[in-house]
Amino acid sequence: MQIITPHFIYFKDRISTNLSIAFDTKIQKIAPIEELRAEFTDAKVTTLRENSLIMPGLINAHVHIEFSANKTHLSYGDFISWLYSVIENREELIGECNKECMSKAIDSMLDNGITTFGAISSHGMDLEACENAKQNVIYFNELIGSQATMADTLFTDFKSRLDASKTVKREGFQAGVAIHSPYAVHPVLIKKALGIVKEEKLPLTAHFMESQAERDWLDKSDGDFKKFFTELLKQETNISDASEFLEHFEGTPTLLTHGVQASDEELDIIKTSRHTIIHCPISNRLLGNPTLNIKALNDKKIRWIVATDGLSSNYKLDLFEEMKMSLFMHSDAPLLGFAKALIDGVTLNAAEALGVNAGEIAVGKNADMIVLDLESEPTAELAIHLILHRYNISKVYINGQLEKGTI
């Protein structure tokens, strides 16, 4: 048992002082230090510096580890140009990102206070790095392939990768399934994969409505994707439209990444099915896509969370940076309320969307906590300051273990 005494604790509805936290792998009790010392007489006690703040560890629900070698390989500013650059540089990017490269990306997330992440794995090359990560990992094996003639081969590869990930038994690691997108996965493959998801109750995610190209292709089999599919895949029309795609997920709550081109009718389906939208503001900006209409999500009471996406469409894996960009992008949102919602989007709401027992400082939750060194006593606008000022993260606890910092 351990007891930690910060100056302040960030709860979901308030900031408190004069309280300490008793924990092992989970938070056991939150009370004044004297009460905890009397109850847990053998506990190791850590007293933090003045103006220290404990808050929940951050949760990055959507990140591609396998493309972490990218810095200047890819083209930004337009989704289709970026996509072609990914195809042209795929072998080089994959070849350059070995286990050390992927582990470095994972460690950077730890340094940035990320205690849980959802890895979208296209090839399974990142499995060992994710298995050895200090963080909790939801390992989403991605299924991709729009050609019916290749369905059996593609599904066999997907199933092999999924089975390999299920052999990992370490605490905090869970296998899951990712369906790439409406335009890139044949309905036959989707149905087969969802059969496994439902039978084994696996976490599920998918890309959805990221670009205008996707919108045009799904609606009209036209637009910027027309040349891409015709020339590269010899495919003249789409394999399903957006509503047909969403029908597959009815009754299975899913994390849908991006959603920036979703129609009002599609948002109604997302609401009814209790799906979650993952907001990746930096990725959307770099690939020339719109800003997510969060007001529309709020009006429909659709849960949204925040993630970094991968380094193929970002320059760092830092949720504080992601929140800051979103804070400025959504200039019409009330500043303090939106800042609080962004923090919920990388803590409590993200935990609930992924189904992990974390995301808040509360009794019974996993002891996933980060310590920030504030410069002064926090005010009522702490949520804004946390996002703007990027305070030093001096300690990171994951399942009660100190994984960054010193005692």
C-alpha positions as CSV (number, residue, x, y, z in Angstrom):
1,M,0.0,0.0,0.0
2,Q,1.1,3.6,-0.8
3,I,-0.1,7.0,0.3
4,I,0.6,10.1,-1.7
5,T,0.0,13.6,-0.4
6,P,-0.2,16.3,-3.1
7,H,-1.1,19.9,-2.6
8,F,-4.1,19.6,-4.8
9,I,-6.2,16.9,-6.4
10,Y,-8.1,17.3,-9.7
11,F,-11.5,15.7,-9.3
12,K,-14.1,15.6,-12.1
13,D,-16.2,18.3,-10.4
14,R,-13.8,20.2,-8.2
15,I,-10.2,20.9,-7.1
16,S,-9.5,19.8,-3.5
17,T,-6.7,20.3,-1.0
18,N,-5.8,18.7,2.3
19,L,-6.5,15.3,1.0
20,S,-4.2,12.3,0.4
21,I,-4.7,9.1,-1.7
22,A,-4.1,5.5,-0.4
23,F,-3.6,3.1,-3.3
24,D,-2.1,-0.2,-4.4
25,T,-3.1,-1.1,-8.0
26,K,-6.3,0.7,-7.4
27,I,-7.3,3.8,-5.4
28,Q,-8.4,2.5,-2.0
29,K,-9.3,5.6,-0.1
30,I,-9.1,9.4,-0.3
31,A,-9.0,11.2,3.0
32,P,-6.8,13.5,5.2
33,I,-3.3,12.1,5.7
34,E,-3.8,11.5,9.4
35,E,-6.8,9.2,8.8
36,L,-4.9,7.3,6.1
37,R,-1.8,6.9,8.2
38,A,-3.9,5.5,11.1
39,E,-5.7,3.0,8.8
40,F,-2.8,1.9,6.6
41,T,0.0,1.8,9.2
42,D,2.5,0.0,6.9
43,A,2.0,2.2,3.8
44,K,4.9,4.0,2.2
45,V,4.1,7.8,2.3
46,T,5.2,10.2,-0.5
47,T,4.7,13.9,0.2
48,L,4.8,16.1,-2.9
49,R,6.1,19.6,-3.3
50,E,4.1,22.8,-2.8
51,N,1.6,23.5,-5.6
52,S,1.7,19.9,-6.9
53,L,-1.4,18.6,-8.5
54,I,-2.5,15.0,-9.0
55,M,-4.9,14.3,-11.9
56,P,-6.0,11.2,-13.7
57,G,-3.6,9.8,-16.3
58,L,-4.4,10.8,-19.8
59,I,-5.9,8.4,-22.3
60,N,-5.0,8.5,-26.0
61,A,-7.7,6.4,-27.7
62,H,-6.4,6.5,-31.3
63,V,-2.7,6.3,-32.3
64,H,-0.9,4.6,-35.1
65,I,2.5,3.4,-33.7
66,E,3.8,1.7,-36.9
67,F,4.3,4.9,-38.8
68,S,6.2,6.7,-36.1
69,A,9.3,7.2,-38.3
70,N,7.6,10.0,-40.2
71,K,8.8,13.6,-40.0
72,T,9.3,14.9,-43.5
73,H,8.3,11.9,-45.7
74,L,4.6,12.7,-46.2
75,S,2.7,15.5,-47.9
76,Y,0.3,17.7,-45.8
77,G,-2.5,20.1,-46.7
78,D,-4.7,17.8,-48.7
79,F,-6.1,14.4,-47.8
80,I,-5.6,12.7,-51.2
81,S,-2.1,14.1,-51.6
82,W,-1.3,12.8,-48.2
83,L,-2.8,9.4,-49.0
84,Y,-0.7,9.0,-52.1
85,S,2.4,10.0,-50.2
86,V,1.7,7.3,-47.6
87,I,1.4,4.7,-50.4
88,E,4.6,5.9,-52.1
89,N,6.6,6.0,-48.8
90,R,5.0,3.1,-47.0
91,E,7.9,0.6,-47.4
92,E,10.4,3.2,-46.3
93,L,8.4,4.3,-43.3
94,I,7.7,0.8,-42.2
95,G,11.4,-0.2,-42.7
96,E,12.7,2.8,-40.8
97,C,10.4,2.3,-37.8
98,N,11.8,-0.7,-36.0
99,K,11.1,-1.8,-32.4
100,E,13.3,1.0,-31.1
101,C,11.5,3.6,-33.1
102,M,8.1,2.4,-31.9
103,S,9.2,2.2,-28.3
104,K,10.5,5.7,-28.5
105,A,7.0,6.9,-29.6
106,I,5.4,5.0,-26.8
107,D,7.9,6.4,-24.3
108,S,7.1,9.9,-25.5
109,M,3.5,9.3,-24.7
110,L,4.5,8.3,-21.2
111,D,6.5,11.5,-20.8
112,N,3.4,13.4,-21.8
113,G,1.3,11.8,-19.1
114,I,-0.5,9.2,-21.3
115,T,-1.2,6.1,-19.2
116,T,-3.5,4.3,-21.6
117,F,-3.5,4.3,-25.4
118,G,-5.4,2.6,-28.2
119,A,-3.0,1.3,-30.8
120,I,-4.4,1.0,-34.3
121,S,-2.3,-1.8,-35.7
122,S,-2.3,-2.4,-39.5
123,H,0.5,-5.0,-39.8
124,G,1.1,-6.3,-36.3
125,M,4.7,-5.0,-36.3
126,D,4.0,-3.0,-33.2
127,L,2.8,-5.9,-31.1
128,E,6.1,-6.5,-29.2
129,A,6.6,-2.7,-28.5
130,C,3.0,-2.5,-27.2
131,E,3.3,-5.6,-25.2
132,N,6.4,-4.2,-23.5
133,A,4.9,-0.7,-23.0
134,K,4.5,0.6,-19.5
135,Q,1.1,1.9,-20.3
136,N,-2.3,0.1,-20.5
137,V,-2.9,-0.7,-24.1
138,I,-6.0,-1.5,-26.2
139,Y,-4.5,-3.1,-29.2
140,F,-6.9,-2.6,-32.1
141,N,-6.1,-5.1,-35.0
142,E,-7.1,-3.3,-38.1
143,L,-9.0,-4.9,-40.9
144,I,-8.7,-3.4,-44.4
145,G,-9.6,-4.5,-47.9
146,S,-12.4,-3.5,-50.3
147,Q,-12.0,-6.2,-53.0
148,A,-14.2,-9.2,-52.6
149,T,-11.7,-11.4,-54.4
150,M,-9.2,-10.8,-51.7
151,A,-11.6,-11.2,-48.8
152,D,-10.5,-14.6,-47.6
153,T,-6.8,-13.8,-47.7
154,L,-7.3,-10.5,-45.9
155,F,-9.5,-12.0,-43.2
156,T,-7.0,-14.8,-42.6
157,D,-4.2,-12.2,-42.1
158,F,-6.4,-10.1,-39.8
159,K,-7.4,-13.2,-37.8
160,S,-3.8,-14.3,-37.4
161,R,-2.8,-10.9,-36.1
162,L,-5.8,-10.8,-33.7
163,D,-5.0,-14.2,-32.4
164,A,-1.4,-13.2,-31.8
165,S,-2.5,-10.2,-29.8
166,K,-4.8,-12.3,-27.7
167,T,-1.8,-14.4,-26.5
168,V,-0.5,-11.3,-24.6
169,K,-1.5,-11.8,-21.0
170,R,0.1,-8.9,-19.2
171,E,-1.9,-6.7,-16.9
172,G,-3.4,-3.7,-18.8
173,F,-3.2,-5.2,-22.3
174,Q,-6.4,-6.0,-24.2
175,A,-6.9,-7.0,-27.8
176,G,-9.5,-5.2,-29.9
177,V,-10.7,-4.8,-33.5
178,A,-10.5,-1.8,-35.9
179,I,-12.5,-1.6,-39.1
180,H,-10.5,0.8,-41.3
181,S,-13.3,2.8,-42.9
182,P,-16.5,2.6,-45.0
183,Y,-14.6,2.9,-48.3
184,A,-11.8,0.5,-47.5
185,V,-13.5,-2.6,-46.0
186,H,-15.8,-4.9,-47.8
187,P,-19.1,-5.6,-46.1
188,V,-18.4,-9.3,-46.0
189,L,-15.2,-8.7,-44.0
190,I,-17.0,-6.3,-41.7
191,K,-19.7,-8.9,-40.9
192,K,-17.1,-11.6,-40.2
193,A,-15.1,-9.3,-37.9
194,L,-18.1,-8.1,-36.0
195,G,-19.1,-11.7,-35.4
196,I,-15.9,-12.1,-33.4
197,V,-16.3,-8.7,-31.7
198,K,-19.8,-9.6,-30.4
199,E,-18.9,-13.2,-29.4
200,E,-15.8,-12.2,-27.5
201,K,-16.9,-8.7,-26.4
202,L,-13.9,-7.0,-27.9
203,P,-13.4,-3.2,-28.1
204,L,-14.2,-1.8,-31.5
205,T,-13.2,1.2,-33.5
206,A,-13.3,2.5,-37.1
207,H,-12.4,5.6,-39.1
208,F,-15.5,7.4,-40.3
209,M,-16.1,10.4,-42.5
210,E,-12.6,12.0,-42.4
211,S,-12.6,13.8,-45.7
212,Q,-14.6,15.3,-48.5
213,A,-13.1,12.6,-50.7
214,E,-14.7,10.0,-48.5
215,R,-18.0,11.9,-48.5
216,D,-18.2,12.1,-52.3
217,W,-17.1,8.5,-52.9
218,L,-19.7,7.1,-50.5
219,D,-22.5,9.3,-51.7
220,K,-21.8,9.3,-55.5
221,S,-18.9,7.0,-56.3
222,D,-17.2,10.2,-57.5
223,G,-14.8,12.9,-56.4
224,D,-11.1,12.8,-55.5
225,F,-11.3,9.1,-54.6
226,K,-12.6,8.2,-58.1
227,K,-9.1,8.2,-59.7
228,F,-7.6,6.5,-56.7
229,F,-10.0,3.5,-56.7
230,T,-10.2,3.2,-60.5
231,E,-6.4,3.2,-61.1
232,L,-5.1,1.5,-58.1
233,L,-7.8,-1.0,-57.3
234,K,-9.7,-1.2,-60.6
235,Q,-12.9,-0.4,-58.6
236,E,-15.5,1.8,-60.4
237,T,-18.0,2.2,-57.5
238,N,-18.1,2.2,-53.8
239,I,-18.8,-1.0,-51.9
240,S,-21.4,0.6,-49.5
241,D,-22.6,4.0,-48.5
242,A,-22.2,5.6,-45.1
243,S,-25.6,4.5,-43.7
244,E,-25.0,0.9,-44.8
245,F,-21.7,1.0,-43.1
246,L,-23.2,2.3,-39.8
247,E,-25.9,-0.4,-39.9
248,H,-23.2,-3.0,-39.3
249,F,-22.4,-1.4,-35.9
250,E,-26.0,-1.1,-34.7
251,G,-26.2,-2.4,-31.1
252,T,-22.4,-2.4,-30.8
253,P,-21.0,0.8,-29.3
254,T,-18.0,1.8,-31.5
255,L,-15.3,4.5,-31.3
256,L,-15.6,6.4,-34.6
257,T,-12.5,8.4,-35.4
258,H,-12.8,11.9,-37.1
259,G,-16.5,12.2,-38.1
260,V,-15.8,15.7,-39.5
261,Q,-18.0,15.0,-42.6
262,A,-20.8,13.2,-40.9
263,S,-24.3,14.3,-41.9
264,D,-27.0,15.2,-39.5
265,E,-28.8,11.9,-40.2
266,E,-25.6,10.0,-39.6
267,L,-25.1,11.8,-36.3
268,D,-28.6,10.7,-35.3
269,I,-27.6,7.1,-36.0
270,I,-24.4,7.6,-34.0
271,K,-26.4,8.9,-31.1
272,T,-29.0,6.1,-31.2
273,S,-26.2,3.5,-31.3
274,R,-24.3,5.2,-28.5
275,H,-21.1,5.4,-30.5
276,T,-18.3,7.8,-29.6
277,I,-16.6,10.3,-31.9
278,I,-12.8,10.6,-31.5
279,H,-11.7,14.2,-32.2
280,C,-8.2,14.5,-33.7
281,P,-7.8,18.3,-34.4
282,I,-4.1,18.4,-35.5
283,S,-4.5,15.5,-37.9
284,N,-7.6,17.0,-39.4
285,R,-5.8,20.4,-39.9
286,L,-2.7,18.8,-41.5
287,L,-4.7,16.7,-43.9
288,G,-6.8,19.6,-45.1
289,N,-10.0,18.3,-43.5
290,P,-12.7,20.3,-41.6
291,T,-12.9,20.9,-37.9
292,L,-15.2,18.6,-36.0
293,N,-18.6,20.3,-35.3
294,I,-18.5,19.7,-31.5
295,K,-21.6,21.9,-31.0
296,A,-23.6,19.5,-33.1
297,L,-22.3,16.6,-31.0
298,N,-23.2,18.3,-27.8
299,D,-26.6,19.3,-29.0
300,K,-27.3,15.6,-29.8
301,K,-25.6,14.4,-26.6
302,I,-23.1,12.3,-28.5
303,R,-20.0,11.6,-26.5
304,W,-16.7,12.8,-28.0
305,I,-13.1,12.4,-26.8
306,V,-9.7,13.6,-28.0
307,A,-6.8,11.7,-29.5
308,T,-3.6,12.4,-31.3
309,D,-3.8,10.0,-34.3
310,G,-0.4,8.8,-35.4
311,L,2.8,10.6,-36.4
312,S,1.9,10.1,-40.0
313,S,-0.5,13.0,-39.5
314,N,0.9,14.7,-36.4
315,Y,4.2,16.1,-35.2
316,K,4.0,14.8,-31.6
317,L,2.0,12.4,-29.4
318,D,0.9,14.9,-26.8
319,L,-2.7,15.3,-25.6
320,F,-2.0,18.6,-23.9
321,E,-0.8,19.9,-27.3
322,E,-3.9,18.3,-28.9
323,M,-6.2,20.0,-26.4
324,K,-4.5,23.4,-27.0
325,M,-5.0,23.2,-30.7
326,S,-8.7,22.3,-30.3
327,L,-9.2,25.1,-27.8
328,F,-8.1,27.6,-30.4
329,M,-9.8,25.9,-33.3
330,H,-13.2,26.1,-31.6
331,S,-13.2,29.8,-31.2
332,D,-17.0,30.0,-30.7
333,A,-17.0,27.6,-27.7
334,P,-17.2,29.1,-24.1
335,L,-13.5,29.0,-23.1
336,L,-13.6,27.5,-19.6
337,G,-16.5,25.1,-20.3
338,F,-14.8,23.8,-23.4
339,A,-11.4,23.5,-21.6
340,K,-13.1,21.3,-19.0
341,A,-14.8,19.2,-21.7
342,L,-11.4,18.7,-23.4
343,I,-9.9,17.4,-20.2
344,D,-12.9,15.1,-19.8
345,G,-12.2,14.0,-23.3
346,V,-8.8,12.6,-22.4
347,T,-9.7,11.2,-19.0
348,L,-13.1,10.2,-17.8
349,N,-15.0,10.1,-21.1
350,A,-12.1,8.4,-22.9
351,A,-12.0,5.7,-20.2
352,E,-15.7,5.1,-20.5
353,A,-15.5,4.9,-24.3
354,L,-12.7,2.3,-24.1
355,G,-14.3,0.5,-21.2
356,V,-11.3,0.8,-18.9
357,N,-11.5,1.4,-15.2
358,A,-9.6,4.7,-15.1
359,G,-10.0,8.3,-16.1
360,E,-10.8,9.9,-12.7
361,I,-9.4,10.1,-9.2
362,A,-12.0,8.0,-7.3
363,V,-12.1,5.1,-5.0
364,G,-12.0,1.8,-6.9
365,K,-10.5,3.2,-10.1
366,N,-7.1,2.0,-11.3
367,A,-4.3,4.0,-9.8
368,D,-3.4,5.7,-13.1
369,M,-2.3,9.2,-12.0
370,I,0.0,12.0,-13.1
371,V,1.6,14.7,-10.9
372,L,1.9,18.2,-12.4
373,D,4.1,20.8,-10.9
374,L,2.0,24.0,-10.9
375,E,3.7,27.4,-10.4
376,S,1.1,28.8,-8.0
377,E,-2.2,27.9,-6.3
378,P,-4.8,27.0,-9.0
379,T,-7.8,29.2,-9.7
380,A,-11.2,28.5,-11.0
381,E,-9.7,28.6,-14.5
382,L,-7.3,25.7,-13.9
383,A,-8.6,23.7,-16.8
384,I,-7.6,26.5,-19.2
385,H,-4.2,26.9,-17.5
386,L,-3.5,23.1,-17.7
387,I,-4.0,23.2,-21.4
388,L,-2.2,26.5,-22.1
389,H,0.9,26.3,-19.9
390,R,2.0,22.7,-20.2
391,Y,3.2,22.2,-16.7
392,N,6.0,19.8,-15.9
393,I,4.8,16.2,-15.4
394,S,7.1,15.0,-12.6
395,K,5.5,11.6,-11.9
396,V,3.4,9.1,-13.7
397,Y,1.8,6.2,-11.9
398,I,0.2,3.3,-13.9
399,N,-1.7,0.6,-12.0
400,G,-0.1,2.0,-8.8
401,Q,3.5,1.6,-10.2
402,L,5.7,4.7,-10.5
403,E,6.7,4.6,-14.2
404,K,8.1,8.1,-14.5
405,G,9.9,10.2,-11.8
406,T,11.5,9.4,-8.5
407,I,10.2,8.8,-5.0
